[in-house]
């Protein structure tokens, strides 16, 4: 087969399945899109004349691409911005982790953080086998290991995820209380209340896309929050990378998100993302259901 259009159609037929695999492996729809783009480029370069089983070949390639991305240092930075709605009910501890991973629209950030505790090879073996029921012979090809080694990696990953404690993070009730107190104080321009919530050495980091900003010290951060009271009036609590956070919504669009790092009852760090392209790549609008309050 040499017609590029036919090859593209066959790839599009496989796209939903490949995207599901990449999303589970990487925990990010934006990263999954990148993995699929690279997979298509490799297929386009190679053609399919010598490919006996295109479906298996594409599974292997997208998994290898995902493995390379999992090993890249930038992965840690990307996952710090993973957004989920703030739900009061915790993930049931007794549920099989593979079942949780399989629920692509309901995977919690906490579980994704648990998966981050696995090595890239363990994560690949565990997700491909336990979630997608791929044979160990195929997984072995992805990992360049023997089938028995792939089996052991999946088993080790399964044990580690099941036995892991949920990542330490502030008590949700306390975190929610602090976030709501912050929003109220910012809306009212109550500098004193903001200062009572901030650690003296607190630091704010903001990414606006073209520029970045660092604000140091409780008073400087509180003063900026007062100036940004309008955003606070249009914000709602969310979870960002498992941390308490807020999303600012103007005209039904998410214009920024801010994550709180809390130690005890004080905010020690604030991380703001206001880069429209980055927010779009993360799919924040879709995660928050259209951003309606």
Secondary structure, 3 states (H helix, E strand, C coil): CCCHHHHHHHHHHHHHHHHHHHHHHHCCHHHHHHHHHHHHHHHHHHCCCCCCCHHHHHHHHHHHHHHHHHHCCHHHHHHCCCEEECCCCCCCCCCCHHHHHHCCCCCCHHHHHHHHCCCHHHHHHHHHHHHCCCCHHHHHHHHCCCHHHHHHHHHHHHHHHHHCCCCCCCCHHHHHHHHHHHHHHHHHCCHHHHHHHEEEEEEEEEECCCCEEEEECHHHHHHHHHHCHHHHHCEEEEEECCEEEEEEEECCEEEEEEEEEEECCEEEEEEEECCHHHHHHHCHHHHCHHHCC
